[in-house]
């Protein structure tokens, strides 16, 4: 997808503030400082549209970013930040859970995990919950530039096995600094939202090959 326009829309604190134009929504979930804002900026080829909070764990809103007239990226509050009180974490959990279960335009969750470290208990809990609830999810392993290239396969294996990902489903290797995985991730997102589907349906040509996999079901469809 060629991004011609990208803009911040709103920091929503509840359903009454969610956009009403029914564009597909791609949510980003992950621990604080896992690189959600950097990933958004990389995908839209902008440096500072998505801003990182100066205090990890502080963001308490759903941040909506509109891309062209095609979709929204929805940056969810980071989970697992130790300095946030248990009560506050529970409030955020209910807030996020309500969005993930009840938001009709939501068609895919990108769950970001830090490639450098094994997924945490919070990462595992989020992944298992998404699977259990039938929410389509694509795991993205970020910060690949922080470790040697020769170590990538080993770390990806740790991510896959720790999360318990189904056989044949792999995390997507990503680096905002290197633009690594950008094109591959856009392909998955385009398929998820049906981008270009009208043109393809007119051709009636069957194309063989692998389908990008998501974990709630099997494919991004």
HUZI-V75331 format. One record per backbone hydrogen bond with DSSP energy under -1.0 kcal/mol. CO is the residue of the C=O (numbers start at 1). NH is the residue of the N-H. Records with the same first field share a line. If there is no record, write none. Layout:
# HUZI-V75331
CO=NH + NH
This chain:
# HUZI-V75331
5=68
7=66
10=64
12=62
14=17
15=18
24=72
25=107 + 108
26=74
27=110
28=76
29=112
30=79
31=34
35=39
36=40
37=41
38=42
39=43
40=44
41=46
55=58
62=12
63=75
64=9
65=73
66=7
67=70 + 71
71=67
72=26
73=65
74=28
75=63
79=32
81=84
85=89
86=90
87=91
88=92
89=93
90=94
91=95
92=96
93=97
94=98
95=99
96=100
97=101
98=102
99=103
103=106
105=25
108=27
109=138
110=29
111=140
113=142
114=117
120=124
121=125
122=126
123=127
124=128
125=129
126=130
127=131
128=132
129=133
130=135
131=134
136=109
137=215
138=111
139=172
140=113
141=174
142=115
143=146
144=147
148=151
149=152
151=155
152=156
153=157
154=158
155=159
156=160
157=161
158=162
159=163
160=164 + 165
166=169
172=141
174=144
175=179 + 180
179=182
180=175
181=185
182=186
183=187
184=188
185=189
186=190
187=191
188=192
189=193
190=195
194=197
196=200
197=201
